[in-house]
Amino acid sequence: MARYSVETKWGPEKAVEMAIAYFGEASLGLEVIEQGPCCAYFEGGGGHIYVTAGAGEKGTTVELETREWDYHVRRFMREMS
C-alpha cells in the first residue's frame, strides 16, 4: 500500500469530482464504493484507491492511498498539480 499527497488549486469537492471522473467506472473502470463531498473510495482490479481532499491555506490538499494503482494515481496527481 502506498500513500501520496498533492496540492491543487481546485476546491475539495471539485478534486473529488475529478477523481471520480478519472478513476471511476466511465474511465479506468473502478467501482465507486463510497463517495462524499471530501472523499471517495474505489475498488477494482485487485486493489483500491482512497481519495480525501481538504482545504488549506494555499489551496486543497488531496491525499491518496492505493494498492495496485500507483501508476494511475501518480498520473492523476500530475493532472491535479
Chimera marker file (.cmm) of the C-alpha trace (Angstrom):
<marker_set name="trace">
<marker id="1" x="0.000" y="0.000" z="0.000" r="1" g="1" b="0" radius="0.5"/>
<marker id="2" x="1.255" y="3.480" z="-0.877" r="1" g="1" b="0" radius="0.5"/>
<marker id="3" x="0.199" y="6.958" z="0.229" r="1" g="1" b="0" radius="0.5"/>
<marker id="4" x="0.568" y="10.135" z="-1.790" r="1" g="1" b="0" radius="0.5"/>
<marker id="5" x="-0.301" y="13.795" z="-1.358" r="1" g="1" b="0" radius="0.5"/>
<marker id="6" x="-0.641" y="16.670" z="-3.819" r="1" g="1" b="0" radius="0.5"/>
<marker id="7" x="-1.643" y="20.336" z="-3.612" r="1" g="1" b="0" radius="0.5"/>
<marker id="8" x="-4.161" y="21.711" z="-6.102" r="1" g="1" b="0" radius="0.5"/>
<marker id="9" x="-5.943" y="24.953" z="-6.844" r="1" g="1" b="0" radius="0.5"/>
<marker id="10" x="-9.298" y="23.149" z="-7.067" r="1" g="1" b="0" radius="0.5"/>
<marker id="11" x="-11.650" y="23.068" z="-4.078" r="1" g="1" b="0" radius="0.5"/>
<marker id="12" x="-12.176" y="19.775" z="-2.197" r="1" g="1" b="0" radius="0.5"/>
<marker id="13" x="-15.489" y="18.938" z="-3.898" r="1" g="1" b="0" radius="0.5"/>
<marker id="14" x="-14.065" y="19.624" z="-7.369" r="1" g="1" b="0" radius="0.5"/>
<marker id="15" x="-10.995" y="17.487" z="-6.558" r="1" g="1" b="0" radius="0.5"/>
<marker id="16" x="-13.240" y="14.562" z="-5.581" r="1" g="1" b="0" radius="0.5"/>
<marker id="17" x="-15.339" y="15.040" z="-8.738" r="1" g="1" b="0" radius="0.5"/>
<marker id="18" x="-12.158" y="14.935" z="-10.805" r="1" g="1" b="0" radius="0.5"/>
<marker id="19" x="-11.048" y="11.739" z="-9.038" r="1" g="1" b="0" radius="0.5"/>
<marker id="20" x="-14.383" y="10.078" z="-9.781" r="1" g="1" b="0" radius="0.5"/>
<marker id="21" x="-14.135" y="11.101" z="-13.437" r="1" g="1" b="0" radius="0.5"/>
<marker id="22" x="-10.543" y="9.802" z="-13.633" r="1" g="1" b="0" radius="0.5"/>
<marker id="23" x="-10.753" y="6.539" z="-11.652" r="1" g="1" b="0" radius="0.5"/>
<marker id="24" x="-14.458" y="5.678" z="-11.890" r="1" g="1" b="0" radius="0.5"/>
<marker id="25" x="-16.381" y="3.213" z="-13.997" r="1" g="1" b="0" radius="0.5"/>
<marker id="26" x="-16.602" y="5.548" z="-17.002" r="1" g="1" b="0" radius="0.5"/>
<marker id="27" x="-12.807" y="5.733" z="-17.372" r="1" g="1" b="0" radius="0.5"/>
<marker id="28" x="-10.493" y="3.290" z="-15.552" r="1" g="1" b="0" radius="0.5"/>
<marker id="29" x="-13.427" y="1.125" z="-14.526" r="1" g="1" b="0" radius="0.5"/>
<marker id="30" x="-13.047" y="1.162" z="-10.760" r="1" g="1" b="0" radius="0.5"/>
<marker id="31" x="-16.256" y="0.860" z="-8.775" r="1" g="1" b="0" radius="0.5"/>
<marker id="32" x="-17.111" y="3.823" z="-6.563" r="1" g="1" b="0" radius="0.5"/>
<marker id="33" x="-17.808" y="2.154" z="-3.209" r="1" g="1" b="0" radius="0.5"/>
<marker id="34" x="-18.129" y="5.318" z="-1.137" r="1" g="1" b="0" radius="0.5"/>
<marker id="35" x="-18.489" y="8.964" z="-2.084" r="1" g="1" b="0" radius="0.5"/>
<marker id="36" x="-18.820" y="12.207" z="-0.139" r="1" g="1" b="0" radius="0.5"/>
<marker id="37" x="-18.070" y="15.902" z="-0.657" r="1" g="1" b="0" radius="0.5"/>
<marker id="38" x="-14.457" y="15.454" z="0.508" r="1" g="1" b="0" radius="0.5"/>
<marker id="39" x="-13.681" y="11.782" z="-0.174" r="1" g="1" b="0" radius="0.5"/>
<marker id="40" x="-14.176" y="8.820" z="-2.464" r="1" g="1" b="0" radius="0.5"/>
<marker id="41" x="-13.256" y="5.137" z="-2.226" r="1" g="1" b="0" radius="0.5"/>
<marker id="42" x="-12.755" y="2.977" z="-5.307" r="1" g="1" b="0" radius="0.5"/>
<marker id="43" x="-12.205" y="-0.770" z="-5.717" r="1" g="1" b="0" radius="0.5"/>
<marker id="44" x="-11.312" y="-2.905" z="-8.699" r="1" g="1" b="0" radius="0.5"/>
<marker id="45" x="-8.569" y="-4.870" z="-10.381" r="1" g="1" b="0" radius="0.5"/>
<marker id="46" x="-7.454" y="-6.445" z="-7.103" r="1" g="1" b="0" radius="0.5"/>
<marker id="47" x="-6.778" y="-3.106" z="-5.444" r="1" g="1" b="0" radius="0.5"/>
<marker id="48" x="-8.267" y="0.110" z="-4.198" r="1" g="1" b="0" radius="0.5"/>
<marker id="49" x="-7.861" y="3.892" z="-4.147" r="1" g="1" b="0" radius="0.5"/>
<marker id="50" x="-8.996" y="6.136" z="-1.291" r="1" g="1" b="0" radius="0.5"/>
<marker id="51" x="-9.081" y="9.874" z="-2.016" r="1" g="1" b="0" radius="0.5"/>
<marker id="52" x="-9.543" y="12.606" z="0.589" r="1" g="1" b="0" radius="0.5"/>
<marker id="53" x="-9.453" y="16.338" z="-0.060" r="1" g="1" b="0" radius="0.5"/>
<marker id="54" x="-9.260" y="19.164" z="2.441" r="1" g="1" b="0" radius="0.5"/>
<marker id="55" x="-8.993" y="22.924" z="2.082" r="1" g="1" b="0" radius="0.5"/>
<marker id="56" x="-5.778" y="24.507" z="3.271" r="1" g="1" b="0" radius="0.5"/>
<marker id="57" x="-4.271" y="27.980" z="3.379" r="1" g="1" b="0" radius="0.5"/>
<marker id="58" x="-2.910" y="27.920" z="-0.170" r="1" g="1" b="0" radius="0.5"/>
<marker id="59" x="-5.339" y="25.542" z="-1.859" r="1" g="1" b="0" radius="0.5"/>
<marker id="60" x="-6.552" y="21.997" z="-1.395" r="1" g="1" b="0" radius="0.5"/>
<marker id="61" x="-4.521" y="19.051" z="-0.211" r="1" g="1" b="0" radius="0.5"/>
<marker id="62" x="-5.517" y="15.799" z="-1.899" r="1" g="1" b="0" radius="0.5"/>
<marker id="63" x="-4.338" y="12.617" z="-0.185" r="1" g="1" b="0" radius="0.5"/>
<marker id="64" x="-4.456" y="9.288" z="-1.978" r="1" g="1" b="0" radius="0.5"/>
<marker id="65" x="-3.975" y="5.798" z="-0.584" r="1" g="1" b="0" radius="0.5"/>
<marker id="66" x="-3.682" y="2.977" z="-3.081" r="1" g="1" b="0" radius="0.5"/>
<marker id="67" x="-2.923" y="-0.663" z="-3.593" r="1" g="1" b="0" radius="0.5"/>
<marker id="68" x="-2.168" y="-1.854" z="-7.149" r="1" g="1" b="0" radius="0.5"/>
<marker id="69" x="-2.991" y="1.503" z="-8.804" r="1" g="1" b="0" radius="0.5"/>
<marker id="70" x="0.195" y="3.527" z="-8.128" r="1" g="1" b="0" radius="0.5"/>
<marker id="71" x="0.894" y="4.339" z="-11.776" r="1" g="1" b="0" radius="0.5"/>
<marker id="72" x="-2.554" y="5.820" z="-12.335" r="1" g="1" b="0" radius="0.5"/>
<marker id="73" x="-2.523" y="7.655" z="-9.005" r="1" g="1" b="0" radius="0.5"/>
<marker id="74" x="0.762" y="9.345" z="-9.932" r="1" g="1" b="0" radius="0.5"/>
<marker id="75" x="-0.672" y="10.343" z="-13.337" r="1" g="1" b="0" radius="0.5"/>
<marker id="76" x="-3.756" y="11.770" z="-11.645" r="1" g="1" b="0" radius="0.5"/>
<marker id="77" x="-1.546" y="13.739" z="-9.247" r="1" g="1" b="0" radius="0.5"/>
<marker id="78" x="0.301" y="15.327" z="-12.178" r="1" g="1" b="0" radius="0.5"/>
<marker id="79" x="-3.031" y="16.470" z="-13.615" r="1" g="1" b="0" radius="0.5"/>
<marker id="80" x="-4.107" y="17.892" z="-10.248" r="1" g="1" b="0" radius="0.5"/>
<marker id="81" x="-0.987" y="19.954" z="-9.584" r="1" g="1" b="0" radius="0.5"/>
<link id1="1" id2="2" r="1" g="1" b="0" radius="0.2"/>
<link id1="2" id2="3" r="1" g="1" b="0" radius="0.2"/>
<link id1="3" id2="4" r="1" g="1" b="0" radius="0.2"/>
<link id1="4" id2="5" r="1" g="1" b="0" radius="0.2"/>
<link id1="5" id2="6" r="1" g="1" b="0" radius="0.2"/>
<link id1="6" id2="7" r="1" g="1" b="0" radius="0.2"/>
<link id1="7" id2="8" r="1" g="1" b="0" radius="0.2"/>
<link id1="8" id2="9" r="1" g="1" b="0" radius="0.2"/>
<link id1="9" id2="10" r="1" g="1" b="0" radius="0.2"/>
<link id1="10" id2="11" r="1" g="1" b="0" radius="0.2"/>
<link id1="11" id2="12" r="1" g="1" b="0" radius="0.2"/>
<link id1="12" id2="13" r="1" g="1" b="0" radius="0.2"/>
<link id1="13" id2="14" r="1" g="1" b="0" radius="0.2"/>
<link id1="14" id2="15" r="1" g="1" b="0" radius="0.2"/>
<link id1="15" id2="16" r="1" g="1" b="0" radius="0.2"/>
<link id1="16" id2="17" r="1" g="1" b="0" radius="0.2"/>
<link id1="17" id2="18" r="1" g="1" b="0" radius="0.2"/>
<link id1="18" id2="19" r="1" g="1" b="0" radius="0.2"/>
<link id1="19" id2="20" r="1" g="1" b="0" radius="0.2"/>
<link id1="20" id2="21" r="1" g="1" b="0" radius="0.2"/>
<link id1="21" id2="22" r="1" g="1" b="0" radius="0.2"/>
<link id1="22" id2="23" r="1" g="1" b="0" radius="0.2"/>
<link id1="23" id2="24" r="1" g="1" b="0" radius="0.2"/>
<link id1="24" id2="25" r="1" g="1" b="0" radius="0.2"/>
<link id1="25" id2="26" r="1" g="1" b="0" radius="0.2"/>
<link id1="26" id2="27" r="1" g="1" b="0" radius="0.2"/>
<link id1="27" id2="28" r="1" g="1" b="0" radius="0.2"/>
<link id1="28" id2="29" r="1" g="1" b="0" radius="0.2"/>
<link id1="29" id2="30" r="1" g="1" b="0" radius="0.2"/>
<link id1="30" id2="31" r="1" g="1" b="0" radius="0.2"/>
<link id1="31" id2="32" r="1" g="1" b="0" radius="0.2"/>
<link id1="32" id2="33" r="1" g="1" b="0" radius="0.2"/>
<link id1="33" id2="34" r="1" g="1" b="0" radius="0.2"/>
<link id1="34" id2="35" r="1" g="1" b="0" radius="0.2"/>
<link id1="35" id2="36" r="1" g="1" b="0" radius="0.2"/>
<link id1="36" id2="37" r="1" g="1" b="0" radius="0.2"/>
<link id1="37" id2="38" r="1" g="1" b="0" radius="0.2"/>
<link id1="38" id2="39" r="1" g="1" b="0" radius="0.2"/>
<link id1="39" id2="40" r="1" g="1" b="0" radius="0.2"/>
<link id1="40" id2="41" r="1" g="1" b="0" radius="0.2"/>
<link id1="41" id2="42" r="1" g="1" b="0" radius="0.2"/>
<link id1="42" id2="43" r="1" g="1" b="0" radius="0.2"/>
<link id1="43" id2="44" r="1" g="1" b="0" radius="0.2"/>
<link id1="44" id2="45" r="1" g="1" b="0" radius="0.2"/>
<link id1="45" id2="46" r="1" g="1" b="0" radius="0.2"/>
<link id1="46" id2="47" r="1" g="1" b="0" radius="0.2"/>
<link id1="47" id2="48" r="1" g="1" b="0" radius="0.2"/>
<link id1="48" id2="49" r="1" g="1" b="0" radius="0.2"/>
<link id1="49" id2="50" r="1" g="1" b="0" radius="0.2"/>
<link id1="50" id2="51" r="1" g="1" b="0" radius="0.2"/>
<link id1="51" id2="52" r="1" g="1" b="0" radius="0.2"/>
<link id1="52" id2="53" r="1" g="1" b="0" radius="0.2"/>
<link id1="53" id2="54" r="1" g="1" b="0" radius="0.2"/>
<link id1="54" id2="55" r="1" g="1" b="0" radius="0.2"/>
<link id1="55" id2="56" r="1" g="1" b="0" radius="0.2"/>
<link id1="56" id2="57" r="1" g="1" b="0" radius="0.2"/>
<link id1="57" id2="58" r="1" g="1" b="0" radius="0.2"/>
<link id1="58" id2="59" r="1" g="1" b="0" radius="0.2"/>
<link id1="59" id2="60" r="1" g="1" b="0" radius="0.2"/>
<link id1="60" id2="61" r="1" g="1" b="0" radius="0.2"/>
<link id1="61" id2="62" r="1" g="1" b="0" radius="0.2"/>
<link id1="62" id2="63" r="1" g="1" b="0" radius="0.2"/>
<link id1="63" id2="64" r="1" g="1" b="0" radius="0.2"/>
<link id1="64" id2="65" r="1" g="1" b="0" radius="0.2"/>
<link id1="65" id2="66" r="1" g="1" b="0" radius="0.2"/>
<link id1="66" id2="67" r="1" g="1" b="0" radius="0.2"/>
<link id1="67" id2="68" r="1" g="1" b="0" radius="0.2"/>
<link id1="68" id2="69" r="1" g="1" b="0" radius="0.2"/>
<link id1="69" id2="70" r="1" g="1" b="0" radius="0.2"/>
<link id1="70" id2="71" r="1" g="1" b="0" radius="0.2"/>
<link id1="71" id2="72" r="1" g="1" b="0" radius="0.2"/>
<link id1="72" id2="73" r="1" g="1" b="0" radius="0.2"/>
<link id1="73" id2="74" r="1" g="1" b="0" radius="0.2"/>
<link id1="74" id2="75" r="1" g="1" b="0" radius="0.2"/>
<link id1="75" id2="76" r="1" g="1" b="0" radius="0.2"/>
<link id1="76" id2="77" r="1" g="1" b="0" radius="0.2"/>
<link id1="77" id2="78" r="1" g="1" b="0" radius="0.2"/>
<link id1="78" id2="79" r="1" g="1" b="0" radius="0.2"/>
<link id1="79" id2="80" r="1" g="1" b="0" radius="0.2"/>
<link id1="80" id2="81" r="1" g="1" b="0" radius="0.2"/>
</marker_set>
